Amino acid sequence: MASGAYAYLSSKLLNLWFNGAAYTFPAGAPGIWIGWYTTTPSATAASGTEASGGNYARTPITNNTTTAFPSIGATIQIITNNVTLGTVAETSALGTITGIAILDAVTVGNGLFFGDLSATKTLGVNDIIQFLAANLSIQLT
């Protein structure tokens, strides 16, 4: 399973930590969205193919919880969704969703994180795709 941070976010964080360069959190509420992909993205900004057509729109990410998990002398921090995140009933077939990206804008914007799904989902007319509460977790390692 491929997942990670986009080069954009890695660069911003490294420059923040080592050069003191400011990083501005995405504007607006919630500031971050899930994009659903028919070709799984990778660390390259332009990679992957985002779903399009019908009434497709990125899903806002809100109401999350950070949890500490003790692990062999260290604590791992994982953030998990507290509410269901997903699409509305689609008005056209979008194809097979293979991965997601976390992005900093409702359209266009910059990729922050990416990952492929453990199970793909083919979206036809009237289908939805969603992460139920506590089923999307992001961990920095």
N, C-alpha and C positions, 0 to 999 in steps of 0.2 A: 504494500500500500504506500503510494507516494504522497507525501505531505510536507509542508514547510512554510517558510516565510518567503515572500517575493523579494527579489534583489532590492527593490525600492525601499521596503521597510528595513531590511538588513542594513542598507547604507545609512538611512536616517538614524537608526538606533546606534550604530557604531559611531557616527559623527556626533551624536548627542553625548554619548558616554566618554569618548576619547578626545573630542575637540570642543566640547561645550556648545556645539551648534544647536540652536533651538529647533524643536520639533513641534509643529502646531497640530493639535488634535483635529480631526475632521470636523468641519463646521456643521451646524444644524443638529437637530435631534432625529434619529439616534446617533448619527455620525458614521455608522458602519452598516453595511448591508451584505447579504449573501447573494452571490450570483450563481445560478445553476448552469452547469456546463455539459455539453454533449461530447466534447473532447476535453479531457482533464487537463487543467492548467499545470504549469511547472513554475520554477522560480523566475523564468523570463517574463517580463511584463506583458508582452504581446501574445503569449502562448495560450492554448486552449481556445475552444469555441463556445461562447456563451449562447444559451438558448435564446431564440427570438421568435416573434410572431404572436398572433392572437392577442391576448391580454397579458402576456408575460411581463413581469416587472421584478426587479430585485426585491428581496425580502428584508425589511429592517430588523436589526438585531437589538433587542431591548431586554431589560430585566434579567441580568445574569448574576451568578454567584461564583466567587472564587473559593476554592476549597483546598486545604493543605492535606496532602497524603504522605505520612512518614514512610521513608523507604531507605533501608540500609544506610543509616548514618546521615541521611539528608531529608529534606522535605521538598516534595514536588508540588508545585502550584498548578492547578487545573481550573479553568473557567468553564462553566456549564450553563446552558440555557435553562431558565426557570419556567418559560412559557413555550407553547408550541410555535414553531417558526415554519412557515411554508407558503406555498402559492395558493391562489384562489382557483376555482374550477377553470381549467383552460378552455379557450374558445377555438383553439386549433391544435393539431398534433405538433408537439415540439421535438419529438425524437426521443432518444434514450439518454437520460441524464446519467453521466458517469462520475462527475466530480463537482466540487464547489470551489468558490473563492470568496474570501472576505475582502470587501472593497470599501474605499473611503468616500464613495459618492453613490447616489441613487442611479446615475448614468455616468458613463465614462469613468473618470477618477483613476485612482491608483490601487493596485492589488496589494493587500497586506499579507494574507495567508491563503494557502490553497491546499486541497487534498482530494483524493478520489474517494468515492463512496464504497463501503463494504459490500453493498448490493446495488446494482443499477436499477433504474426505474424508467420505463418507457411511458412518456406522457402523451396520451391521446386526448381527444375532445372530452371535456368534463372531468378529466383526471386532475389530481392534486399531488404534490410531493411535499413532505414536511418532516421536520424533526420534532417529535413529541418532547415535552419537558424532560430535561436531563439526558437527552440522547445526542446532543452535539457538545463535544468537549474539545477544548483547545489547550494544549500544553506546550510550553517552551522547554526544550531539553538542550 
